[in-house]
């Protein structure tokens, strides 16, 4: 299993009195597989350290920004019957659209009961396997 990659926050350089940075272009590409954004920046660096000799250099930077680790978790709650002060179940009022008898969604469906197969005796089972019955 590969080691978990540790991301260090990227600090882009800022212009100073002797260096000036001019951003020429920026591209952000999302990578959903690795849960990160790849940022590519084109920058023109103008060096003004010596007034008699200034020069420009085009630089390319590329760095990754991880997506936040927090993912929204949707918690499903089971529907619960409503009770009155005495602890008795409250029935649904058919004249309203909302179901007052259940809180947290629709009433759960009741599964149908499965029929049990009749048990045959050992002699009948043997005869049916042999094909004589």
DSSP file (Angstrom, degrees, kcal/mol; ACC not computed):
  #  RESIDUE AA STRUCTURE BP1 BP2  ACC     N-H-->O    O-->H-N    N-H-->O    O-->H-N    TCO  KAPPA ALPHA  PHI   PSI    X-CA   Y-CA   Z-CA
    1    1 A X              0   0    0      0, 0.0     2,-0.0     0, 0.0     0, 0.0   0.000 360.0 360.0 360.0 128.8    0.0    0.0    0.0
    2    2 A X        -     0   0    0      1,-0.1     2,-0.1     3,-0.0     3,-0.1  -0.294 360.0 -99.1 -70.6 154.9    1.5    3.4   -1.0
    3    3 A X        -     0   0    0      1,-0.1     2,-0.3    -2,-0.0    -1,-0.1  -0.369  42.6-100.2 -69.3 150.4    2.2    6.0    1.6
    4    4 A X        -     0   0    0      1,-0.1     2,-0.3    -2,-0.1    -1,-0.1  -0.573  39.1-121.1 -73.7 131.3   -0.3    8.8    2.0
    5    5 A X        -     0   0    0     -2,-0.3     2,-0.6    -3,-0.1    -1,-0.1  -0.574  19.8-144.6 -78.6 130.5    0.9   11.9    0.2
    6    6 A X        -     0   0    0     -2,-0.3     2,-0.5     2,-0.0    -1,-0.0  -0.846  11.4-146.7 -98.0 124.8    1.3   14.9    2.4
    7    7 A X        -     0   0    0     -2,-0.6     2,-0.5     3,-0.0    58,-0.0  -0.783   4.9-155.0 -95.1 130.4    0.4   18.2    0.7
    8    8 A X        -     0   0    0     -2,-0.5     2,-0.0     1,-0.0    -2,-0.0  -0.877  31.5-105.7-100.6 133.0    2.3   21.3    1.7
    9    9 A X        -     0   0    0     -2,-0.5     2,-0.4     1,-0.1    56,-0.1  -0.342  35.5-128.1 -60.7 135.8    0.4   24.6    1.1
   10   10 A X        -     0   0    0     54,-0.1     2,-0.6    -2,-0.0    -1,-0.1  -0.714  18.2-163.3 -90.3 131.4    1.8   26.5   -1.9
   11   11 A X        -     0   0    0     -2,-0.4     2,-0.2     3,-0.0     3,-0.1  -0.951  13.3-145.5-114.6 111.9    2.8   30.1   -1.5
   12   12 A X        -     0   0    0     -2,-0.6    -2,-0.0     1,-0.1     0, 0.0  -0.549  28.5-104.8 -75.6 140.5    3.1   31.9   -4.8
   13   13 A X        -     0   0    0     -2,-0.2     2,-0.3     1,-0.1    -1,-0.1  -0.297  33.5-141.6 -66.1 149.2    5.9   34.5   -4.8
   14   14 A X        -     0   0    0      1,-0.1     2,-0.1    -3,-0.1    -1,-0.1  -0.755  25.0 -92.8-110.0 157.2    4.9   38.2   -4.7
   15   15 A X        -     0   0    0     -2,-0.3     5,-0.2     6,-0.2     2,-0.2  -0.384  43.7-177.0 -68.7 144.4    6.4   41.1   -6.5
   16   16 A X        -     0   0    0      3,-3.4    -1,-0.0    -2,-0.1     5,-0.0  -0.610  45.9 -84.0-126.3-171.3    9.1   43.1   -4.7
   17   17 A X  S    S+     0   0    0     -2,-0.2     3,-0.1     1,-0.2    -2,-0.0   0.787 129.8  30.8 -70.4 -26.2   11.1   46.3   -5.6
   18   18 A X  S    S+     0   0    0      1,-0.2    30,-3.4    29,-0.1    31,-0.5   0.540 121.7  49.3-109.6 -10.1   13.6   44.3   -7.6
   19   19 A X  E     -A   47   0A   0     28,-0.2    -3,-3.4    29,-0.2     2,-0.4  -0.997  61.2-171.7-130.8 134.2   11.4   41.4   -8.9
   20   20 A X  E     -A   46   0A   0     26,-2.4    26,-3.2    -2,-0.4     2,-0.5  -0.990   7.2-157.7-126.7 133.4    8.0   41.8  -10.6
   21   21 A X  E     -A   45   0A   0     -2,-0.4     2,-0.5    24,-0.2    24,-0.2  -0.937   6.5-172.6-111.7 127.6    5.7   38.9  -11.4
   22   22 A X  E     -A   44   0A   0     22,-2.4    22,-3.2    -2,-0.5     2,-0.5  -0.979  21.8-134.5-119.8 120.4    3.1   39.2  -14.1
   23   23 A X  E     +A   43   0A   0     -2,-0.5    20,-0.3    20,-0.2     3,-0.1  -0.611  23.2 179.2 -78.3 123.5    0.6   36.3  -14.4
   24   24 A X  E     -     0   0A   0     18,-2.9     2,-0.3    -2,-0.5    19,-0.2   0.758  64.0 -17.2 -93.8 -30.1    0.1   35.3  -18.1
   25   25 A X  E     -A   42   0A   0     17,-1.6    17,-3.0     2,-0.0     2,-0.4  -0.953  50.0-157.4-173.1 153.8   -2.3   32.5  -17.6
   26   26 A X  E     -A   41   0A   0     -2,-0.3     2,-0.4    15,-0.2    15,-0.2  -0.995   7.8-172.0-142.5 132.7   -3.7   30.0  -15.1
   27   27 A X  E     -A   40   0A   0     13,-2.8    13,-2.9    -2,-0.4     2,-0.5  -0.994   5.0-164.1-128.1 128.9   -5.4   26.7  -15.7
   28   28 A X  E     -A   39   0A   0     -2,-0.4     2,-0.5    11,-0.2    11,-0.2  -0.961   7.9-173.2-113.8 121.4   -7.2   24.6  -13.0
   29   29 A X  E     -A   38   0A   0      9,-3.0     9,-3.1    -2,-0.5     2,-0.2  -0.955  16.1-140.7-116.7 116.6   -7.8   21.0  -13.9
   30   30 A X  E     -A   37   0A   0     -2,-0.5     2,-0.5     7,-0.2     7,-0.2  -0.549   9.7-164.0 -76.3 141.3   -9.9   18.8  -11.5
   31   31 A X  E  >> +A   36   0A   0      5,-3.1     5,-1.7    -2,-0.2     4,-0.9  -0.848   9.0 179.2-121.6  90.5   -8.8   15.2  -11.0
   32   32 A X  T  45S+     0   0    0     -2,-0.5    -1,-0.1     1,-0.2     5,-0.1   0.782  78.4  61.4 -66.3 -25.1  -11.7   13.3   -9.4
   33   33 A X  T  45S+     0   0    0      1,-0.2    -1,-0.2     3,-0.1    -2,-0.0   0.930 117.5  28.5 -65.7 -44.2   -9.8   10.0   -9.3
   34   34 A X  T  45S-     0   0    0     -3,-0.3    -1,-0.2     2,-0.2    -2,-0.2   0.406 107.4-125.0 -97.0   1.6   -7.1   11.5   -7.0
   35   35 A X  T  <5S+     0   0    0     -4,-0.9    32,-2.3     1,-0.2     2,-0.3   0.948  71.8 105.0  53.4  57.6   -9.5   14.0   -5.4
   36   36 A X  E   < -AB  31  66A   0     -5,-1.7    -5,-3.1    30,-0.3     2,-0.4  -0.968  65.8-124.2-153.9 165.1   -7.3   17.0   -6.2
   37   37 A X  E     -AB  30  65A   0     28,-2.7    28,-2.9    -2,-0.3     2,-0.6  -0.967  20.0-145.6-114.0 133.0   -7.1   20.0   -8.5
   38   38 A X  E     -AB  29  64A   0     -9,-3.1    -9,-3.0    -2,-0.4     2,-0.5  -0.887  14.9-161.0 -99.7 124.8   -4.0   20.5  -10.6
   39   39 A X  E     -AB  28  63A   0     24,-3.2    24,-2.2    -2,-0.6     2,-0.5  -0.914   6.7-170.5-110.2 126.7   -3.1   24.2  -11.1
   40   40 A X  E     -AB  27  62A   0    -13,-2.9   -13,-2.8    -2,-0.5     2,-0.4  -0.977   8.2-172.3-117.1 127.5   -0.8   25.3  -13.9
   41   41 A X  E     -AB  26  61A   0     20,-2.9    20,-2.8    -2,-0.5     2,-0.5  -0.968  14.5-157.0-124.5 132.5    0.4   28.9  -13.9
   42   42 A X  E     -AB  25  60A   0    -17,-3.0   -18,-2.9    -2,-0.4   -17,-1.6  -0.944  23.5-179.7-105.1 127.4    2.4   30.8  -16.6
   43   43 A X  E     -AB  23  59A   0     16,-2.8    16,-3.5    -2,-0.5     2,-0.6  -0.967  26.4-143.5-132.0 141.9    4.3   33.8  -15.1
   44   44 A X  E     -AB  22  58A   0    -22,-3.2   -22,-2.4    -2,-0.4     2,-0.6  -0.931  19.5-157.6-103.0 118.8    6.5   36.5  -16.6
   45   45 A X  E     -AB  21  57A   0     12,-3.8    12,-2.6    -2,-0.6     2,-0.6  -0.865   4.7-165.5-100.9 120.3    9.3   37.3  -14.1
   46   46 A X  E     -AB  20  56A   0    -26,-3.2   -26,-2.4    -2,-0.6     2,-0.6  -0.927   7.1-153.5-108.3 118.0   10.9   40.8  -14.6
   47   47 A X  E     +AB  19  55A   0      8,-2.8     8,-1.1    -2,-0.6   -28,-0.2  -0.821  22.1 167.9 -95.4 118.2   14.2   41.3  -12.8
   48   48 A X  E     +     0   0A   0    -30,-3.4   -29,-0.2    -2,-0.6    -1,-0.1  -0.006  38.5 117.1-116.4  26.1   14.8   45.0  -12.0
   49   49 A X  E    S+     0   0A   0    -31,-0.5     2,-0.6     1,-0.2    -1,-0.1   0.907  80.6  38.1 -62.7 -44.2   17.8   44.5   -9.6
   50   50 A X  E >  S- B   0  53A   0      3,-0.7     3,-1.1    -3,-0.1    -1,-0.2  -0.946  74.9-154.6-109.5 115.3   20.2   46.4  -11.9
   51   51 A X  T 3  S+     0   0    0     -2,-0.6     3,-0.2     1,-0.3    -1,-0.1   0.796  95.9  54.2 -61.4 -27.1   18.6   49.4  -13.6
   52   52 A X  T 3  S+     0   0    0      1,-0.3     2,-0.4    -3,-0.1    -1,-0.3   0.756 117.0  37.4 -76.1 -23.2   21.1   49.2  -16.4
   53   53 A X  E <   +B   50   0A   0     -3,-1.1    -3,-0.7     2,-0.0     2,-0.4  -0.860  68.2 164.6-135.0  99.1   20.2   45.6  -17.1
   54   54 A X  E     -     0   0A   0     -2,-0.4     2,-0.3    -3,-0.2    -6,-0.2  -0.907  11.8-178.5-110.1 143.0   16.6   44.3  -16.7
   55   55 A X  E     -B   47   0A   0     -8,-1.1    -8,-2.8    -2,-0.4     2,-0.4  -0.972  18.3-137.2-141.4 157.3   15.5   41.0  -18.2
   56   56 A X  E     -B   46   0A   0     -2,-0.3     2,-0.4   -10,-0.2   -10,-0.2  -0.904  15.1-173.0-116.5 140.7   12.4   39.0  -18.4
   57   57 A X  E     -B   45   0A   0    -12,-2.6   -12,-3.8    -2,-0.4     2,-0.5  -0.999  17.3-140.6-133.0 132.7   12.0   35.3  -17.9
   58   58 A X  E     -B   44   0A   0     -2,-0.4     2,-0.3   -14,-0.2   -14,-0.2  -0.826  26.2-172.5 -93.9 128.3    8.8   33.2  -18.5
   59   59 A X  E     -B   43   0A   0    -16,-3.5   -16,-2.8    -2,-0.5     2,-0.4  -0.871  15.9-149.7-121.8 153.8    8.2   30.6  -15.9
   60   60 A X  E     -B   42   0A   0     -2,-0.3     2,-0.4   -18,-0.2   -18,-0.2  -0.988  13.5-171.3-123.0 128.0    5.8   27.7  -15.6
   61   61 A X  E     -B   41   0A   0    -20,-2.8   -20,-2.9    -2,-0.4     2,-0.4  -0.925   3.5-176.8-117.8 144.6    4.5   26.5  -12.2
   62   62 A X  E     +B   40   0A   0     -2,-0.4     2,-0.3   -22,-0.2   -22,-0.2  -0.984  13.1 155.2-140.9 129.3    2.4   23.4  -11.5
   63   63 A X  E     -B   39   0A   0    -24,-2.2   -24,-3.2    -2,-0.4     2,-0.4  -0.976  33.0-121.0-149.9 161.8    1.1   22.3   -8.1
   64   64 A X  E     -B   38   0A   0     -2,-0.3     2,-0.5   -26,-0.2   -26,-0.2  -0.836  11.5-161.5-108.8 141.7   -1.8   20.2   -6.7
   65   65 A X  E     -B   37   0A   0    -28,-2.9   -28,-2.7    -2,-0.4     2,-0.1  -0.976  21.7-137.1-119.3 115.8   -4.5   21.4   -4.3
   66   66 A X  E     -B   36   0A   0     -2,-0.5   -30,-0.3   -30,-0.2   -31,-0.1  -0.382  20.8-112.0 -72.6 150.0   -6.2   18.5   -2.5
   67   67 A X        -     0   0    0    -32,-2.3    -1,-0.1     1,-0.1     2,-0.0  -0.411  47.1 -84.3 -72.6 156.5   -9.9   18.5   -2.1
   68   68 A X        -     0   0    0      1,-0.1    -1,-0.1    -2,-0.1   -32,-0.0  -0.362  31.4-135.0 -64.2 142.4  -11.2   18.9    1.4
   69   69 A X  S    S+     0   0    0     -3,-0.1     2,-0.5     2,-0.1    -1,-0.1   0.676  78.3  99.5 -73.3 -17.5  -11.4   15.6    3.3
   70   70 A X        -     0   0    0      3,-0.0     2,-0.4     2,-0.0    -2,-0.1  -0.593  54.0-173.8 -76.6 122.0  -14.8   16.4    4.6
   71   71 A X        -     0   0    0     -2,-0.5     2,-0.4     0, 0.0    -2,-0.1  -0.936  31.2-109.8-114.5 139.5  -17.5   14.7    2.6
   72   72 A X        -     0   0    0     -2,-0.4     2,-0.6     1,-0.0    -2,-0.0  -0.523  32.3-155.9 -70.2 125.0  -21.1   15.3    3.2
   73   73 A X        -     0   0    0     -2,-0.4     2,-0.7     2,-0.0    -1,-0.0  -0.907   2.8-150.5-106.7 121.8  -22.7   12.3    4.8
   74   74 A X        -     0   0    0     -2,-0.6     2,-0.6     2,-0.0    -2,-0.0  -0.822  11.3-156.4 -93.2 118.6  -26.4   11.8    4.3
   75   75 A X        -     0   0    0     -2,-0.7     2,-0.5     2,-0.0    -2,-0.0  -0.850   3.3-151.4-100.2 120.3  -27.9   10.0    7.3
   76   76 A X        -     0   0    0     -2,-0.6     2,-0.4     0, 0.0    -2,-0.0  -0.781  10.3-157.7 -91.0 129.3  -31.1    8.2    6.6
   77   77 A X        -     0   0    0     -2,-0.5     2,-0.2    27,-0.1     3,-0.1  -0.834  18.8-117.8-105.0 145.1  -33.4    7.8    9.5
   78   78 A X        -     0   0    0     -2,-0.4     2,-0.1     1,-0.1    27,-0.1  -0.535  38.0 -99.9 -76.4 145.2  -36.1    5.2    9.8
   79   79 A X        -     0   0    0     27,-0.2     2,-0.4    -2,-0.2    25,-0.2  -0.410  40.8-157.1 -64.7 141.8  -39.6    6.4   10.0
   80   80 A X  E     -C  103   0B   0     23,-2.6    23,-2.9    -2,-0.1     2,-0.1  -0.954  17.8-113.1-124.9 140.0  -41.0    6.3   13.5
   81   81 A X  E     -C  102   0B   0     -2,-0.4     2,-0.3    21,-0.2    21,-0.2  -0.451  32.3-122.4 -70.0 142.4  -44.6    6.2   14.7
   82   82 A X        -     0   0    0     19,-2.2     8,-2.2     8,-0.3     2,-0.3  -0.663  27.0-162.1 -86.3 140.4  -45.9    9.3   16.5
   83   83 A X  B     -D   89   0C   0     -2,-0.3     6,-0.2     6,-0.2     2,-0.1  -0.908  10.5-132.3-121.5 151.8  -47.2    8.9   20.0
   84   84 A X    >   -     0   0    0      4,-2.6     3,-1.4    -2,-0.3     6,-0.1  -0.169  46.1 -80.0 -87.2-171.0  -49.4   11.2   22.1
   85   85 A X  T 3  S+     0   0    0      1,-0.3    -1,-0.0     2,-0.1    -2,-0.0   0.805 131.2  53.0 -63.4 -29.5  -48.8   12.2   25.7
   86   86 A X  T 3  S-     0   0    0      2,-0.1    -1,-0.3     3,-0.0     3,-0.1   0.566 119.6-108.4 -82.3  -8.4  -50.2    8.9   27.0
   87   87 A X  S <  S+     0   0    0     -3,-1.4     2,-0.2     1,-0.3    -2,-0.1   0.531  74.4 136.3  93.2   6.6  -47.9    6.9   24.8
   88   88 A X        -     0   0    0      1,-0.1    -4,-2.6    -5,-0.0    -1,-0.3  -0.566  62.2 -98.2 -87.3 152.7  -50.6    5.7   22.4
   89   89 A X  B     -D   83   0C   0     -6,-0.2     2,-0.4    -2,-0.2    -6,-0.2  -0.412  32.7-132.3 -67.6 143.1  -50.1    5.7   18.6
   90   90 A X        -     0   0    0     -8,-2.2    -8,-0.3    11,-0.2     2,-0.2  -0.830  21.2-134.7 -95.9 134.0  -51.6    8.7   16.7
   91   91 A X        -     0   0    0     -2,-0.4     2,-0.2     1,-0.1     9,-0.0  -0.494  24.2 -99.0 -88.1 161.0  -53.6    7.8   13.7
   92   92 A X        -     0   0    0     -2,-0.2     2,-0.8     8,-0.1     7,-0.1  -0.532  25.8-132.2 -78.5 140.4  -53.3    9.5   10.3
   93   93 A X    >   -     0   0    0      5,-0.3     3,-1.5    -2,-0.2     7,-0.1  -0.849  13.3-159.3 -92.2 111.2  -55.8   12.2    9.4
   94   94 A X  T 3  S+     0   0    0     -2,-0.8    -1,-0.1     1,-0.3    -2,-0.0   0.684  84.6  68.7 -67.5 -16.7  -57.0   11.3    5.8
   95   95 A X  T 3  S+     0   0    0     -3,-0.0    -1,-0.3     2,-0.0     2,-0.3   0.646  94.4  66.9 -77.6 -12.8  -58.2   14.9    5.2
   96   96 A X  S <  S-     0   0    0     -3,-1.5     4,-0.1     2,-0.2    -4,-0.0  -0.716  76.8-135.8-106.5 159.5  -54.7   16.3    5.2
   97   97 A X  S    S+     0   0    0     -2,-0.3     2,-0.1     2,-0.1    -1,-0.1   0.873  84.6  78.4 -77.7 -39.0  -51.9   15.6    2.7
   98   98 A X  S    S-     0   0    0      1,-0.1     2,-0.8     2,-0.0    -5,-0.3  -0.428  84.7-123.0 -74.6 144.5  -49.2   15.1    5.3
   99   99 A X    >   -     0   0    0      1,-0.2     3,-0.5    -2,-0.1     6,-0.1  -0.792  26.4-177.2 -89.9 108.8  -49.0   11.8    7.2
  100  100 A X  T 3  S+     0   0    0     -2,-0.8    -1,-0.2     1,-0.2   -10,-0.1   0.632  74.4  68.1 -80.4 -14.7  -49.3   12.6   10.9
  101  101 A X  T 3  S+     0   0    0    -20,-0.1   -19,-2.2     1,-0.1     2,-0.4   0.708 101.0  47.4 -80.4 -19.1  -48.9    9.0   12.0
  102  102 A X  E <   -C   81   0B   0     -3,-0.5     2,-0.4   -21,-0.2     3,-0.3  -0.963  63.9-158.7-127.4 140.2  -45.2    8.8   11.0
  103  103 A X  E    S+C   80   0B   0    -23,-2.9   -23,-2.6    -2,-0.4    -3,-0.1  -0.951  75.8  30.2-114.0 135.9  -42.3   11.1   11.5
  104  104 A X  S    S-     0   0    0     -2,-0.4     2,-0.3   -25,-0.2    -1,-0.2   0.755 121.0 -42.9  92.2  26.1  -39.2   10.9    9.2
  105  105 A X  S    S-     0   0    0     -3,-0.3     2,-0.1    -6,-0.1   -25,-0.1  -0.781  92.8 -16.4 125.1-165.4  -40.8    9.8    6.0
  106  106 A X  S    S-     0   0    0     -2,-0.3   -27,-0.2     1,-0.1     2,-0.1  -0.384  74.8 -90.8 -78.1 154.8  -43.3    7.4    4.6
  107  107 A X        -     0   0    0     -2,-0.1    -1,-0.1     1,-0.1     2,-0.1  -0.443  50.0-108.2 -64.6 136.5  -44.6    4.5    6.5
  108  108 A X        -     0   0    0     -2,-0.1     2,-0.2   -29,-0.1    -1,-0.1  -0.374  32.9-111.8 -68.3 146.0  -42.5    1.4    5.9
  109  109 A X        -     0   0    0     -3,-0.1     2,-0.5     1,-0.1    -1,-0.1  -0.526  25.9-124.4 -77.8 145.1  -44.0   -1.3    3.8
  110  110 A X        -     0   0    0     -2,-0.2    -1,-0.1     1,-0.0     2,-0.1  -0.789  26.7-123.3 -90.6 123.7  -44.8   -4.6    5.5
  111  111 A X        -     0   0    0     -2,-0.5     2,-0.1     1,-0.1     3,-0.0  -0.371  28.6-108.5 -67.7 145.1  -43.2   -7.6    3.8
  112  112 A X        -     0   0    0      1,-0.1     2,-0.2    -2,-0.1    -1,-0.1  -0.448  34.6-108.3 -72.5 145.3  -45.5  -10.4    2.7
  113  113 A X        -     0   0    0     -2,-0.1     2,-0.3     1,-0.1    -1,-0.1  -0.530  32.1-127.4 -73.9 138.1  -45.4  -13.6    4.7
  114  114 A X        -     0   0    0     -2,-0.2     2,-0.3     1,-0.1    -1,-0.1  -0.657  20.1-119.6 -88.1 141.8  -43.8  -16.5    2.9
  115  115 A X        -     0   0    0     -2,-0.3     2,-0.4     1,-0.0    -1,-0.1  -0.591  22.9-129.3 -79.8 139.3  -45.6  -19.8    2.6
  116  116 A X        -     0   0    0     -2,-0.3     2,-0.2     1,-0.0     3,-0.1  -0.713  23.4-119.4 -87.6 138.9  -44.0  -22.8    4.1
  117  117 A X        -     0   0    0     -2,-0.4     2,-0.1     1,-0.1    -1,-0.0  -0.478  32.3-103.7 -75.9 146.3  -43.7  -25.8    1.8
  118  118 A X        -     0   0    0     -2,-0.2     2,-0.4     1,-0.1    -1,-0.1  -0.459  33.5-123.3 -69.2 140.6  -45.4  -29.0    3.0
  119  119 A X        -     0   0    0     -2,-0.1     2,-0.3    -3,-0.1    -1,-0.1  -0.720  24.5-154.4 -86.7 132.2  -43.1  -31.6    4.4
  120  120 A X        -     0   0    0     -2,-0.4     2,-0.1     1,-0.1    -1,-0.0  -0.688  21.1-107.1-100.5 158.1  -43.3  -34.9    2.7
  121  121 A X     >  -     0   0    0     -2,-0.3     4,-2.0     1,-0.1     5,-0.2  -0.368  33.7-103.3 -80.0 168.0  -42.4  -38.1    4.3
  122  122 A X  H  > S+     0   0    0      1,-0.2     4,-2.1     2,-0.2     5,-0.2   0.840 118.3  55.1 -62.1 -37.7  -39.2  -40.0    3.5
  123  123 A X  H  > S+     0   0    0      1,-0.2     4,-2.2     2,-0.2    -1,-0.2   0.917 108.5  47.4 -65.2 -43.7  -40.9  -42.6    1.3
  124  124 A X  H  > S+     0   0    0      1,-0.2     4,-2.4     2,-0.2    -2,-0.2   0.900 111.2  52.0 -64.8 -40.5  -42.6  -40.0   -1.0
  125  125 A X  H  X S+     0   0    0     -4,-2.0     4,-1.9     1,-0.2    -1,-0.2   0.910 110.9  47.4 -61.4 -42.5  -39.2  -38.1   -1.4
  126  126 A X  H  X S+     0   0    0     -4,-2.1     4,-1.7     1,-0.2    -1,-0.2   0.910 112.5  49.0 -66.3 -42.2  -37.4  -41.3   -2.4
  127  127 A X  H  X>S+     0   0    0     -4,-2.2     5,-2.1     1,-0.2     4,-0.9   0.887 110.4  50.2 -66.8 -39.2  -40.2  -42.3   -4.9
  128  128 A X  H  <5S+     0   0    0     -4,-2.4     3,-0.3     1,-0.2    -1,-0.2   0.879 109.2  52.0 -68.3 -35.4  -40.3  -38.8   -6.5
  129  129 A X  H  <5S+     0   0    0     -4,-1.9    -1,-0.2     1,-0.2    -2,-0.2   0.879 111.7  46.7 -65.1 -36.8  -36.5  -38.8   -6.9
  130  130 A X  H  <5S-     0   0    0     -4,-1.7    -1,-0.2    -5,-0.2    -2,-0.2   0.635 112.5-122.7 -80.4 -13.0  -36.6  -42.2   -8.6
  131  131 A X  T  <5S+     0   0    0     -4,-0.9    -3,-0.2    -3,-0.3    -4,-0.1   0.733  75.5 121.6  81.1  24.7  -39.5  -41.0  -10.8
  132  132 A X      <       0   0    0     -5,-2.1    -4,-0.2     1,-0.2    -5,-0.1   0.480 360.0 360.0 -97.2  -4.3  -42.0  -43.7   -9.8
  133  133 A X              0   0    0     -6,-0.7    -1,-0.2    -9,-0.1    -5,-0.1   0.464 360.0 360.0-108.7 360.0  -44.7  -41.5   -8.5
